[in-house]
Amino acid sequence: MFASTGYSYLPLPHALNNREHQAPTTTGLRWRRAGLLLALLLGVAFVGRAQDIVAAGGTLSPATTTVTAGTNSGTLILQGFYGTILRYQADTGQGFVDVGGPGRSYTFSDLLTTTRFRAVVQTTSLVVVTSSIAVVTVVPPDGATGPADKLKPSRQVSLAPALAVKFSPLATQDPSASTLLVGLEYRPSPRIGLEASYGQQFTALRITTLGLLADRYDYHYQKFKLELRRYLPARAKNPHQETYFSVQAFFTPERYTRYGNNYYRDATYYTYDRNFVSKDISGIDLKIGSVWHVGSNWLLEGGMGLGGRFVVTQYDMLNEHRATNFTAKQVNPFNQIEEPGNKASIDVELVFKVGYVFPFRKQESAK
């Protein structure tokens, strides 16, 4: 038997032996804190990166502008952007289209309807973003009725840049050099036009020659024209009509043969058996005219020009000799036998053209 000592034995609770209820170690706490800090830093970096991308497009100012429809202008300036400005875009309600190249500012002019503008920027990380939108509100001019947004948009703005194909019916009635004259006009901007025309000999529709081509054999010719135009701003009350001023250079080579005619030189009449005539006509005209846009792409054009022409005539004669007689026909003022040499005279031109316009503008959907 054992003698009692006065103490009782109590076993340790089982829970104290369970590792799950032991206090975490110092190393574990450090890893958990490091994970939380890393997650916080990544979140801040992501948000900051997104904000940088949005802000990189910059602010186009002023944010709002009000102008009168018709003749107007203004400048928008891009600020606070990061990267390279690629282009400017405008939206009149049909989606954004490119309207200008790179630059810290963009100048608009002759707006007829409320327009939104924005800049397209490429960031340093090669991400393409857009700036804030600047709105130019257009109000009707004095005397106009209805809101400016309801005015018809100017065909200058809506069709440039564009290429127009033109036909000149009046050229088929030239009594001395009727041609089938076709031209191409390129409009890089609403105010500028460059037109080149070529005329091929064509006599099927000519009504009369007025006796100007008598005794011309093996007659052939062509016409070349080059014209630089400056268009005036379209008027708000008639936006489909354009007025222009231009300078035009032209060149017409003519070749034909004459037999037995007389010509007058140094107070003496001469004649020949055969004469190959080479005549080059060149000159410059100043022109004024108007273009009316019909429907979506058709146009009518009318105008007139006044300038000077310079004629160089060369003879290649066979058996030239002094004439002893001549007929009244050969000195008819309506059919003068051209003299060899150089001659300057006034040039007058009437313009009537029919054309079709092919616009080059590419639209992109609004974002």
Buried (B, 14 or more C-beta within 10 A) or exposed (E): EEEEEEEEEEEEEEEEEEEEEEEEEEEEEEEEEEEEEEEEEEEEEEEEEEEBBEBBBBBBBEEEBEBBBBBBEBEBBBEEBBBEBBBBBBBBEEEBBBBBEEEEBBEBBBBBBBBBBBBBBBBEEEEEBBBBBBBBBBBBBEEBEEEBBEBBBBBBBBBBEBBBEBBBEBBBEBBBBBBBBBBBBBBEEBBBBBBEBBBEBBBEEBEEBEEBBBBBEEBEBBBBBBBEBEBBBBBBEEBBBBBBBBBBBBEBBBBBBBEEBBBBEEEEBBBBEBBBBBBBBBBBBEBEBBBBBEEEBEBBBEBBBEBEBBBBBEBEBEEBEEBEEBEEEBEEEEBEBBBBEEBEEEBEBEBBBBBBBEBEEEEEEEE
